[in-house]
């Protein structure tokens, strides 16, 4: 059995049991099951899970609020489960810090594989112990420590935001299409990616740019994609 710690949060006990069974079949042995939001936040602080499967509709505080509170101290991947299939709900889930969004009904095996994909992406974000630091303008990206600073001030990013920024930094000055970015970061075919990349780029700009409406670092190349540039280079 591997050592990854997985936390499942859902108020339906049948779903908790089904997901636990599917994850154990895939070799995950360290599984914590929680049936309400407040306990989920406290448990996350205590056990520091490697990935969280989080239902949106919970009896006390909803999954979106749980995600917001967890993002104050953890960048672990969060996969939302929801009966809501509206595009705006999906976008909101990603905007508050979620890394994936699956609507009910779902296949427990699919969730297990999505968890596996999130763990793989997180491992990629951590990368090998290379101690690489990329400096672009007043941004410093520590690819080993998964830290980003702007003028020496730490910028708090979600796991996906960090992966996107690092990927663009490693391709500094090159235009990266939305489809290429999605496939590189999410590890899935870009068909049907909707506004996922756009939402993450928008939130990155809010954290990185002095004026997100007139970005100097993270530039949109209309009809082509995005590129990360040093605004101080001539």
C-alpha positions, -999 to +999 in steps of 0.1 A: +000+000+000+012+035-007+016+063+019-007+090+003-033+103+027-068+109+012-097+126+029-133+121+017-160+146+028-196+138+022-227+136+044-240+105+025-225+074+042-231+052+012-210+075-010-182+076+016-181+038+017-183+034-021-154+059-026-133+043+001-138+009-015-128+022-049-097+040-035-086+009-016-089-012-048-064+013-064-040+007-035-048+037-012-048+026+024-047+059+044-083+072+040-102+095+064-139+098+060-157+130+073-194+138+071-195+176+077-176+207+068-163+220+101-148+187+110-132+185+075-114+218+081-101+207+115-091+172+102-073+188+073-052+208+097-044+178+117-037+150+092-025+172+062-040+150+035-024+147+001-058+151-017-094+159-007-126+147-023-151+172-011-189+173-015-205+207-022-237+201-003-229+196+034-252+199+064-233+227+082-211+248+059-210+241+022-180+226+003-171+260-012-166+275+022-147+245+034-124+249+004-119+286+011-109+279+047-086+250+038-069+272+012-058+295+040-033+269+052-031+241+026-025+238-012-034+201-013-056+192-044-093+194-038-118+175-060-154+188-057-184+164-059-217+181-067-252+175-078-251+209-095-242+206-132-244+243-142-213+257-157-213+287-133-212+263-104-182+246-119-164+279-125-172+290-089-158+258-075-125+263-094-124+300-085-125+293-048-095+270-050-108+237-063-087+216-087-114+194-102-152+193-103-173+161-109-211+160-110-233+133-095-241+106-104-205+095-109-185+063-111-165+056-079-137+042-101-136+074-121-132+094-089-103+070-078-086+077-111-091+114-108-076+113-074-046+095-089-043+122-115-044+149-089-016+132-069+004+129-101-001+166-108+009+175-073+040+154-075+049+172-107+043+205-090+068+195-063+092+183-089+127+167-083+150+183-057+166+207-082+166+240-062+157+258-094+147+294-091+132+314-120+132+351-119+110+371-142+108+408-135+099+412-099+086+377-096+107+349-081+095+313-087+111+287-065+102+255-083+117+233-056+100+249-026+068+257-046+070+293-035+063+325-054+074+359-043+068+394-057+092+420-046+102+395-018+066+393-006+051+358-006+022+352-029-003+325-019-012+303-049-033+272-052-016+241-065-030+245-100-021+282-101+015+274-092+017+247-118+004+270-145+028+298-135+057+274-134+049+259-167+047+294-183+079+305-165+097+275-179+085+286-214+092+323-207+084+345-237+068+317-256+031+316-265+014+286-249-021+278-261-050+272-237-053+236-250-016+229-244-017+244-210-047+224-200-032+191-212+001+198-195-014+208-161-046+187-159-032+157-178-063+153-198-075+159-233-084+196-237-117+189-254-145+203-232-121+222-209-145+251-211-133+281-191-111+262-167-078+277-179-093+312-183-106+311-147-072+302-133-054+328-154-078+355-142-071+346-106-034+344-112-035+379-126-053+392-095-024+379-074+005+388-096-003+420-114-005+456-102-035+461-125-051+428-136-070+446-163-036+457-179-013+428-171+025+433-175+037+397-168+009+373-178+000+384-213-029+371-235-021+367-272-055+369-287-065+338-305-032+321-296-028+317-259-007+331-231+029+340-224+048+351-193+072+380-199+096+402-180+081+437-183+115+452-176+133+436-205+135+457-236 
